Structures are given as structure tokens and as C-alpha cells.
Amino acid sequence: MIFLPAERTILTTTMTLVVVCLFLIWSKGATLALGVYSLSIGLGIVMVAVGQFYRHIRKSERIALTTHALALFIVYSVPASLFNLLLLPRHSVPIDAMLVRMDSWFGYSWPGACAWISQYPQLANILREIYSLTLAQILFVFLFLGMANDRRQLHTAALGTVFASLATIFCWALFPSSGASAYWTLAPEIDRIVRPVVNSAYGAELNRLLVDGVKDISTLQATGLVGFPSFHTVMALMSLIAAWPYRPLRYALILVNAALLPAILIHGGHNLMDVFGGTVITIACWRLGQLAFDAQDRRLLVEPKHALPAVRA
């Protein structure tokens, strides 16, 4: 099988996380049914096989780049999310109260934002749909860059996203937070109208998990654990930066992400500081992804020609 350097890095990171997760499952005595992740794993394996077919047999590197990027990202997300869950419980005091105080310096509060949006129920519904499409957005950008045969932007974005996810989990592990929805309780009427995706009830459950942890991971219905920094912000900005050289797509993503910011705050139950933190991590990890790609690309030029597909940066 032939994998390009960035693909090997993501695959190695994925396998390392699998080993770490297996150790944590054993040491914690946790229960896990792999069927929960079977669709993602199966889809990833099939897509890698397709990518290898187009790299070996059909000699279509455009399709191979695309399928490998999508497959490896999907497969990586399984042990990454599992690793996050296995870090429960966290015994450090959550930093949500500090983040709320910092938000107040900018005149922002989650209940205030929800109260305002409750005056416009249709807008709240639109923002809910936009929030739910964040993952689809970054997968679409990966698809676009792969089909454009833009290996530099594609692999920088893929590496940057992996680095950012690890940085996000690391920050949360040291300084746990569950977000604004875990700190505030919305008025029942506002909650009924806005219907945040991450509401106060979900926030309360996250606070419980921070203390009690979870034994049977298969039964855990968690859409996300991390308050600070916001990984939805990371995915949105990473997509935008990766697509920046392509003017039509750039403008489309600017419009989408302009609406995504309030969606992350309101429906993601986030503090404003969570978005700031996600922005800093995105910028730093994009640059780290560039450095990693450039270093790997220099090595790629000296590898045996017969062992590598015809690629361009």
C-alpha cells in the first residue's frame, strides 16, 4: 500500500490513539461496543481501499488524494472522540465560571444571546441547521481540494485539523469546561423557543460526567464534551483558511461562517472565550500543519520514485 507522508502521519496518529484507548479501557474497566463505531470504521476502510485502487491501478491521484483524506479523517475521529470520553472523569475544577466572567468584559452572556434570538424563532431554526453542518463543511472542503488536486492545501488542512483536535483535547484535559450551557439555566420559555442543540439539561449532564465519569461508553449519548476551546470554531476556520485561495468558495464560506459564529455561541452553548480559544488554536495549528507538510514534502522528493505516486504540491 502506498501512503503519502501526511497520510502516514494521520494513520500513525490514529493507530497510536487506538493503542492508548485500549489501554484506558482496560485500566478503567470500561465497557465499549464497537458496533457504535462500525459504520465509520467500515466506511473508512472501504474508502482507503478505493483510494489505493485509484493510486495503484487507475493512476488517478486526484481521486486517491480525495478518498484517502476523507477516509483517514473519518477513521481518525473514532479513537479521537473515544480518547476524549475515556479521559472522564476530570478532577480539576471546571473553568466555566472564569470564562463567563471574561465574557462579561465584552458584554456577552449566553442567556442574553438566547433571549435575544428567541424574538426571532425562524432565525433560531436557521442557525440550528447551520450549526449541524459544521462537520459537513470541512469534509466538503477536503473533497473540493482533493478533486482540485491541491495536495498542499488539502494535507496542510488535514494535518492542521488533527493537530488542533489533539490540542483541544489537551487543553480540556488540563482545564476542563462544559460551556456556557453548563453554567447557566435558560428560562423555560426561551429554551422552548430557541431549542439549543446543547441546552442547559445537556450542560448539567456534562457537569455530572466530569465528576462521575462513565463506565459503559456504548450507552453515552454525547454530542461533545469540550467547552473551551470550541472545536466547531476550529473546523469552521480551518475550512475557510484551506479554501482561501479559491475565490468563489472563499466568499461562500465567509457567508456561511458569518452565520456559524452566532450558531456556535447559541446552539453550541459556548462562551465567547471558547470561540476565541478555537481561533487561536486554528491559526497555530494551520501554521504547524504547513511546517509539517513542507518538511515532509522535502523528504518526499528524495524517496525512491517507484515507491510513490505522481504527485504535485
One Martini backbone bead per residue (centre of mass of N, CA, C, O) as a GRO file, in nm:
protein
  313
    1MET     BB    1   0.098   0.035   0.020
    2ILE     BB    2   0.029   0.384  -0.055
    3PHE     BB    3   0.156   0.661   0.135
    4LEU     BB    4   0.165   0.965   0.220
    5PRO     BB    5   0.302   1.143   0.465
    6ALA     BB    6   0.037   1.264   0.584
    7GLU     BB    7  -0.112   0.995   0.589
    8ARG     BB    8   0.085   0.853   0.781
    9THR     BB    9   0.049   1.044   1.018
   10ILE     BB   10  -0.254   0.994   1.063
   11LEU     BB   11  -0.236   0.686   1.091
   12THR     BB   12  -0.040   0.682   1.332
   13THR     BB   13  -0.215   0.847   1.523
   14THR     BB   14  -0.453   0.655   1.521
   15MET     BB   15  -0.304   0.400   1.630
   16THR     BB   16  -0.210   0.530   1.891
   17LEU     BB   17  -0.495   0.588   2.001
   18VAL     BB   18  -0.588   0.297   2.008
   19VAL     BB   19  -0.387   0.201   2.219
   20VAL     BB   20  -0.466   0.402   2.439
   21CYS     BB   21  -0.765   0.317   2.457
   22LEU     BB   22  -0.720   0.023   2.536
   23PHE     BB   23  -0.576   0.088   2.799
   24LEU     BB   24  -0.807   0.256   2.930
   25ILE     BB   25  -1.020   0.037   2.924
   26TRP     BB   26  -0.864  -0.160   3.101
   27SER     BB   27  -0.795   0.031   3.352
   28LYS     BB   28  -1.117   0.119   3.390
   29GLY     BB   29  -1.333  -0.098   3.305
   30ALA     BB   30  -1.462  -0.048   3.040
   31THR     BB   31  -1.736  -0.024   2.809
   32LEU     BB   32  -1.742  -0.150   2.458
   33ALA     BB   33  -1.918  -0.109   2.150
   34LEU     BB   34  -1.816  -0.125   1.821
   35GLY     BB   35  -2.089  -0.078   1.672
   36VAL     BB   36  -2.095   0.234   1.703
   37TYR     BB   37  -1.829   0.245   1.483
   38SER     BB   38  -1.871   0.065   1.224
   39LEU     BB   39  -1.944   0.266   0.999
   40SER     BB   40  -1.688   0.440   1.003
   41ILE     BB   41  -1.482   0.212   0.969
   42GLY     BB   42  -1.596   0.084   0.710
   43LEU     BB   43  -1.585   0.338   0.534
   44GLY     BB   44  -1.282   0.389   0.560
   45ILE     BB   45  -1.179   0.123   0.441
   46VAL     BB   46  -1.315   0.147   0.165
   47MET     BB   47  -1.183   0.422   0.085
   48VAL     BB   48  -0.893   0.324   0.095
   49ALA     BB   49  -0.925   0.107  -0.121
   50VAL     BB   50  -1.004   0.302  -0.343
   51GLY     BB   51  -0.749   0.475  -0.331
   52GLN     BB   52  -0.551   0.244  -0.400
   53PHE     BB   53  -0.670   0.178  -0.673
   54TYR     BB   54  -0.618   0.470  -0.797
   55ARG     BB   55  -0.306   0.458  -0.739
   56HIS     BB   56  -0.230   0.179  -0.879
   57ILE     BB   57  -0.430   0.130  -1.135
   58ARG     BB   58  -0.563   0.416  -1.247
   59LYS     BB   59  -0.385   0.672  -1.191
   60SER     BB   60  -0.571   0.868  -0.981
   61GLU     BB   61  -0.474   1.106  -0.764
   62ARG     BB   62  -0.724   1.274  -0.716
   63ILE     BB   63  -0.897   1.044  -0.591
   64ALA     BB   64  -0.693   0.942  -0.383
   65LEU     BB   65  -0.670   1.196  -0.214
   66THR     BB   66  -0.968   1.221  -0.137
   67THR     BB   67  -1.027   0.942  -0.007
   68HIS     BB   68  -0.801   0.952   0.205
   69ALA     BB   69  -0.882   1.207   0.356
   70LEU     BB   70  -1.166   1.118   0.438
   71ALA     BB   71  -1.100   0.845   0.568
   72LEU     BB   72  -0.888   0.935   0.783
   73PHE     BB   73  -1.073   1.133   0.929
   74ILE     BB   74  -1.294   0.936   1.010
   75VAL     BB   75  -1.114   0.730   1.160
   76TYR     BB   76  -0.979   0.929   1.360
   77SER     BB   77  -1.247   1.019   1.512
   78VAL     BB   78  -1.285   0.769   1.684
   79PRO     BB   79  -1.037   0.768   1.889
   80ALA     BB   80  -1.062   1.067   1.963
   81SER     BB   81  -1.344   1.055   2.098
   82LEU     BB   82  -1.277   0.821   2.288
   83PHE     BB   83  -1.045   0.954   2.440
   84ASN     BB   84  -1.214   1.181   2.560
   85LEU     BB   85  -1.403   0.992   2.724
   86LEU     BB   86  -1.163   0.839   2.883
   87LEU     BB   87  -1.090   1.105   3.060
   88LEU     BB   88  -1.300   1.029   3.231
   89PRO     BB   89  -1.271   1.192   3.486
   90ARG     BB   90  -1.243   1.533   3.604
   91HIS     BB   91  -1.079   1.686   3.895
   92SER     BB   92  -1.087   1.953   3.803
   93VAL     BB   93  -1.183   2.266   3.805
   94PRO     BB   94  -1.389   2.429   3.634
   95ILE     BB   95  -1.367   2.729   3.406
   96ASP     BB   96  -1.648   2.865   3.349
   97ALA     BB   97  -1.659   3.107   3.542
   98MET     BB   98  -1.420   3.256   3.414
   99LEU     BB   99  -1.536   3.275   3.126
  100VAL     BB  100  -1.786   3.440   3.200
  101ARG     BB  101  -1.631   3.684   3.307
  102MET     BB  102  -1.485   3.742   3.039
  103ASP     BB  103  -1.739   3.790   2.872
  104SER     BB  104  -1.835   4.047   3.034
  105TRP     BB  105  -1.619   4.239   2.915
  106PHE     BB  106  -1.795   4.215   2.625
  107GLY     BB  107  -2.112   4.186   2.690
  108TYR     BB  108  -2.149   3.868   2.727
  109SER     BB  109  -2.428   3.624   2.717
  110TRP     BB  110  -2.605   3.344   2.674
  111PRO     BB  111  -2.888   3.425   2.777
  112GLY     BB  112  -2.898   3.689   2.616
  113ALA     BB  113  -2.874   3.561   2.332
  114CYS     BB  114  -3.126   3.377   2.361
  115ALA     BB  115  -3.330   3.603   2.419
  116TRP     BB  116  -3.294   3.747   2.149
  117ILE     BB  117  -3.349   3.501   1.949
  118SER     BB  118  -3.646   3.443   2.056
  119GLN     BB  119  -3.767   3.681   1.869
  120TYR     BB  120  -3.645   3.474   1.623
  121PRO     BB  121  -3.731   3.167   1.547
  122GLN     BB  122  -3.630   3.128   1.252
  123LEU     BB  123  -3.337   3.202   1.305
  124ALA     BB  124  -3.286   2.977   1.509
  125ASN     BB  125  -3.335   2.747   1.304
  126ILE     BB  126  -3.115   2.819   1.102
  127LEU     BB  127  -2.874   2.802   1.304
  128ARG     BB  128  -2.912   2.503   1.366
  129GLU     BB  129  -2.846   2.398   1.080
  130ILE     BB  130  -2.565   2.524   1.056
  131TYR     BB  131  -2.437   2.380   1.301
  132SER     BB  132  -2.483   2.081   1.178
  133LEU     BB  133  -2.268   2.152   0.917
  134THR     BB  134  -1.967   2.163   1.003
  135LEU     BB  135  -1.856   1.886   0.918
  136ALA     BB  136  -1.948   1.902   0.621
  137GLN     BB  137  -1.768   2.141   0.545
  138ILE     BB  138  -1.485   2.007   0.578
  139LEU     BB  139  -1.541   1.769   0.389
  140PHE     BB  140  -1.592   1.940   0.138
  141VAL     BB  141  -1.313   2.072   0.127
  142PHE     BB  142  -1.158   1.813   0.093
  143LEU     BB  143  -1.297   1.734  -0.170
  144PHE     BB  144  -1.220   1.983  -0.334
  145LEU     BB  145  -0.906   1.967  -0.304
  146GLY     BB  146  -0.875   1.687  -0.421
  147MET     BB  147  -1.010   1.747  -0.704
  148ALA     BB  148  -0.789   1.987  -0.742
  149ASN     BB  149  -0.502   1.873  -0.660
  150ASP     BB  150  -0.438   2.013  -0.363
  151ARG     BB  151  -0.212   1.899  -0.155
  152ARG     BB  152  -0.126   2.129   0.029
  153GLN     BB  153  -0.402   2.219   0.141
  154LEU     BB  154  -0.510   1.944   0.223
  155HIS     BB  155  -0.274   1.846   0.418
  156THR     BB  156  -0.267   2.090   0.596
  157ALA     BB  157  -0.560   2.066   0.696
  158ALA     BB  158  -0.543   1.778   0.806
  159LEU     BB  159  -0.311   1.824   1.004
  160GLY     BB  160  -0.430   2.070   1.152
  161THR     BB  161  -0.683   1.922   1.259
  162VAL     BB  162  -0.538   1.710   1.424
  163PHE     BB  163  -0.375   1.902   1.601
  164ALA     BB  164  -0.626   2.058   1.710
  165SER     BB  165  -0.766   1.821   1.850
  166LEU     BB  166  -0.536   1.762   2.049
  167ALA     BB  167  -0.523   2.046   2.174
  168THR     BB  168  -0.813   2.050   2.276
  169ILE     BB  169  -0.796   1.804   2.463
  170PHE     BB  170  -0.560   1.908   2.632
  171CYS     BB  171  -0.696   2.160   2.745
  172TRP     BB  172  -0.940   2.012   2.872
  173ALA     BB  173  -0.782   1.822   3.060
  174LEU     BB  174  -0.655   2.061   3.229
  175PHE     BB  175  -0.927   2.262   3.157
  176PRO     BB  176  -1.221   2.206   3.230
  177SER     BB  177  -1.523   2.229   3.020
  178SER     BB  178  -1.889   2.279   2.924
  179GLY     BB  179  -1.996   2.557   2.907
  180ALA     BB  180  -2.255   2.778   2.926
  181SER     BB  181  -2.487   2.560   2.956
  182ALA     BB  182  -2.352   2.456   3.237
  183TYR     BB  183  -2.397   2.739   3.395
  184TRP     BB  184  -2.669   2.792   3.270
  185THR     BB  185  -3.030   2.861   3.299
  186LEU     BB  186  -3.292   2.864   3.115
  187ALA     BB  187  -3.573   2.978   3.039
  188PRO     BB  188  -3.832   2.788   2.942
  189GLU     BB  189  -3.935   2.966   2.702
  190ILE     BB  190  -3.661   3.002   2.562
  191ASP     BB  191  -3.599   2.701   2.530
  192ARG     BB  192  -3.852   2.637   2.353
  193ILE     BB  193  -3.780   2.830   2.114
  194VAL     BB  194  -3.470   2.774   2.056
  195ARG     BB  195  -3.350   2.493   2.097
  196PRO     BB  196  -3.078   2.400   2.186
  197VAL     BB  197  -2.854   2.164   2.122
  198VAL     BB  198  -2.695   2.286   2.376
  199ASN     BB  199  -2.828   2.264   2.673
  200SER     BB  200  -2.877   2.270   3.009
  201ALA     BB  201  -2.919   1.965   3.042
  202TYR     BB  202  -2.658   1.885   2.898
  203GLY     BB  203  -2.469   2.049   3.079
  204ALA     BB  204  -2.537   1.893   3.341
  205GLU     BB  205  -2.430   1.621   3.234
  206LEU     BB  206  -2.138   1.712   3.196
  207ASN     BB  207  -2.086   1.776   3.493
  208ARG     BB  208  -2.130   1.485   3.588
  209LEU     BB  209  -1.907   1.350   3.414
  210LEU     BB  210  -1.667   1.501   3.542
  211VAL     BB  211  -1.716   1.343   3.816
  212ASP     BB  212  -1.816   1.030   3.738
  213GLY     BB  213  -1.821   0.945   3.465
  214VAL     BB  214  -1.781   0.634   3.260
  215LYS     BB  215  -1.836   0.288   3.187
  216ASP     BB  216  -2.054   0.290   2.944
  217ILE     BB  217  -1.992   0.412   2.635
  218SER     BB  218  -2.230   0.298   2.457
  219THR     BB  219  -2.458   0.482   2.626
  220LEU     BB  220  -2.335   0.747   2.533
  221GLN     BB  221  -2.495   1.070   2.458
  222ALA     BB  222  -2.248   1.255   2.297
  223THR     BB  223  -2.178   1.561   2.113
  224GLY     BB  224  -1.987   1.678   2.345
  225LEU     BB  225  -1.734   1.804   2.590
  226VAL     BB  226  -1.612   2.070   2.483
  227GLY     BB  227  -1.579   2.404   2.550
  228PHE     BB  228  -1.268   2.464   2.596
  229PRO     BB  229  -1.222   2.483   2.300
  230SER     BB  230  -1.379   2.534   1.998
  231PHE     BB  231  -1.419   2.295   1.745
  232HIS     BB  232  -1.615   2.432   1.553
  233THR     BB  233  -1.427   2.667   1.499
  234VAL     BB  234  -1.199   2.507   1.379
  235MET     BB  235  -1.351   2.384   1.135
  236ALA     BB  236  -1.441   2.650   1.009
  237LEU     BB  237  -1.157   2.792   0.979
  238MET     BB  238  -1.007   2.567   0.832
  239SER     BB  239  -1.185   2.576   0.582
  240LEU     BB  240  -1.133   2.871   0.504
  241ILE     BB  241  -0.824   2.863   0.477
  242ALA     BB  242  -0.808   2.631   0.269
  243ALA     BB  243  -1.010   2.795   0.056
  244TRP     BB  244  -0.887   3.085  -0.002
  245PRO     BB  245  -0.764   3.058  -0.303
  246TYR     BB  246  -1.084   3.017  -0.366
  247ARG     BB  247  -1.293   3.260  -0.425
  248PRO     BB  248  -1.584   3.146  -0.433
  249LEU     BB  249  -1.553   2.968  -0.178
  250ARG     BB  250  -1.465   3.186   0.015
  251TYR     BB  251  -1.729   3.356   0.006
  252ALA     BB  252  -1.919   3.133   0.096
  253LEU     BB  253  -1.774   3.078   0.375
  254ILE     BB  254  -1.805   3.356   0.493
  255LEU     BB  255  -2.112   3.348   0.508
  256VAL     BB  256  -2.143   3.091   0.674
  257ASN     BB  257  -1.951   3.180   0.918
  258ALA     BB  258  -2.115   3.429   1.001
  259ALA     BB  259  -2.351   3.235   1.100
  260LEU     BB  260  -2.185   3.032   1.280
  261LEU     BB  261  -2.109   3.198   1.523
  262PRO     BB  262  -2.394   3.222   1.660
  263ALA     BB  263  -2.444   2.915   1.653
  264ILE     BB  264  -2.219   2.832   1.848
  265LEU     BB  265  -2.313   3.001   2.087
  266ILE     BB  266  -2.612   2.904   2.105
  267HIS     BB  267  -2.617   2.586   2.012
  268GLY     BB  268  -2.330   2.518   2.159
  269GLY     BB  269  -2.308   2.657   2.443
  270HIS     BB  270  -2.102   2.902   2.429
  271ASN     BB  271  -1.844   3.087   2.484
  272LEU     BB  272  -1.656   3.341   2.368
  273MET     BB  273  -1.382   3.213   2.460
  274ASP     BB  274  -1.409   2.955   2.292
  275VAL     BB  275  -1.373   3.098   2.019
  276PHE     BB  276  -1.102   3.225   2.072
  277GLY     BB  277  -0.953   2.959   2.126
  278GLY     BB  278  -1.015   2.830   1.846
  279THR     BB  279  -0.867   3.046   1.682
  280VAL     BB  280  -0.582   3.009   1.794
  281ILE     BB  281  -0.554   2.707   1.725
  282THR     BB  282  -0.592   2.730   1.422
  283ILE     BB  283  -0.352   2.911   1.352
  284ALA     BB  284  -0.131   2.735   1.481
  285CYS     BB  285  -0.208   2.459   1.326
  286TRP     BB  286  -0.176   2.556   1.042
  287ARG     BB  287   0.124   2.624   1.066
  288LEU     BB  288   0.207   2.339   1.154
  289GLY     BB  289   0.104   2.203   0.896
  290GLN     BB  290   0.295   2.350   0.704
  291LEU     BB  291   0.561   2.256   0.829
  292ALA     BB  292   0.507   1.954   0.797
  293PHE     BB  293   0.465   1.948   0.493
  294ASP     BB  294   0.737   2.069   0.405
  295ALA     BB  295   0.915   1.854   0.539
  296GLN     BB  296   0.785   1.610   0.388
  297ASP     BB  297   0.830   1.712   0.096
  298ARG     BB  298   1.137   1.703   0.100
  299ARG     BB  299   1.147   1.394   0.148
  300LEU     BB  300   0.978   1.303  -0.101
  301LEU     BB  301   1.199   1.382  -0.323
  302VAL     BB  302   1.407   1.136  -0.208
  303GLU     BB  303   1.235   0.918  -0.273
  304PRO     BB  304   1.154   0.656  -0.434
  305LYS     BB  305   0.982   0.666  -0.729
  306HIS     BB  306   0.843   0.374  -0.722
  307ALA     BB  307   0.694   0.439  -0.423
  308LEU     BB  308   0.544   0.677  -0.581
  309PRO     BB  309   0.329   0.890  -0.678
  310ALA     BB  310   0.207   1.125  -0.884
  311VAL     BB  311   0.283   1.448  -0.760
  312ARG     BB  312   0.154   1.763  -0.640
  313ALA     BB  313   0.148   2.062  -0.452
   0.00000   0.00000   0.00000
